[in-house]
Amino acid sequence: MPVKTAKKTSLTILKADPLSPIPWLVHGFSTRVGGTSKVYGGNALNLGFTKQDSPLAVERNRAAFLKKLGATNGNQPWPMVVLRQIHSDLIHYVDKVPAEPLVGDGLITATPHLLLAIQTADCMPVMLVDTKHRAVGVFHAGWRGTVQRIVEKGVGEMRRWFGTKPRDIKAAIGPGIHNCCYTVGPEVRSEFESQFTYADKLFHQVKESDAVREKYPLLFLSARAPGHSELPVNLFLDLVEANRRQLIDAGVAGKNIDSSPMCSSSRKDLLFSHRAENGVTGRMMGVAGVRRK
């Protein structure tokens, strides 16, 4: 999922290389670049109705995003289904824009010219494409949705609704927070350990460094063995690998799973990050839809 060189003001959409050759598929992962929102620095492409931004700016951003994506009939954008996300494993099959907003974290469809969208600002946007039945799914996978196996259940829902076979699925995990930056508490590790036999492979620990402590260790002597007080340990979770393993367990071939190398927390120049920006940030979208034959 390479990033092409672009001017800072250019609307930039990321695409997964394995999905791009599929002729009937429209897909993309938005960035923060090339919009009309002013509250998040520069011309930000905020696609979520956040409390800091104006609804008019968001509407303009969405229209520009859909036009750039090619999800339009003439000058009319495809109807887009957006969820009220709650960090769950709730997945909805849709064949039209619902009369009332849906609550959940996953959407699937095989209906042409209907765009499915999930919003992120650190969590993983995951996309599933059934290359045989011309069906798509998009999923919002934070740690809570991941520990509830949302993408694994997404494969199951696509099998139930469309007859999807895992061998026919191509998957893309879009940009989100990576294991270099995603610190969590021990309670999160416990949740994963209760669900996955490979949970220990998803976490790593890093002891905090302290230049003063290293230079003057005698200042930090304590009565506790081995004689020095311990530095705090940070625990990091690999959400990309957690979702990749779920897809493999569901039968998707590893070679058919693409993942973005970009960490939202490390690339604030290109991506929104809820953590790195202390909760005051915009929202990106991962979207997928089916063109008519």
KAMOPE-V395605 format. One record per run of one state. SS is the DSSP state (@ for helix, = for strand, . for the rest). FROM is the first residue (numbers start at 1). TO is the last residue. If there is no record, write none. Layout:
# KAMOPE-V395605
SS:FROM:TO
SS:FROM:TO
This chain:
# KAMOPE-V395605
.:1:12
=:13:14
.:15:16
@:17:20
.:21:24
=:25:30
.:31:32
=:33:37
.:38:43
=:44:44
.:45:54
@:55:69
.:70:71
=:72:73
.:74:75
=:76:77
.:78:78
=:79:84
.:85:90
=:91:93
.:94:101
=:102:103
.:104:105
=:106:109
.:110:111
=:112:112
.:113:113
=:114:120
.:121:123
=:124:130
.:131:134
=:135:141
.:142:142
@:143:147
.:148:149
@:150:162
.:163:165
@:166:168
=:169:173
.:174:175
=:176:176
.:177:182
=:183:184
.:185:185
@:186:193
.:194:198
@:199:202
=:203:207
.:208:210
@:211:215
.:216:216
@:217:220
=:221:221
.:222:227
=:228:228
.:229:232
=:233:237
.:238:238
@:239:249
.:250:253
@:254:256
=:257:259
.:260:262
=:263:263
.:264:283
=:284:290
.:291:293
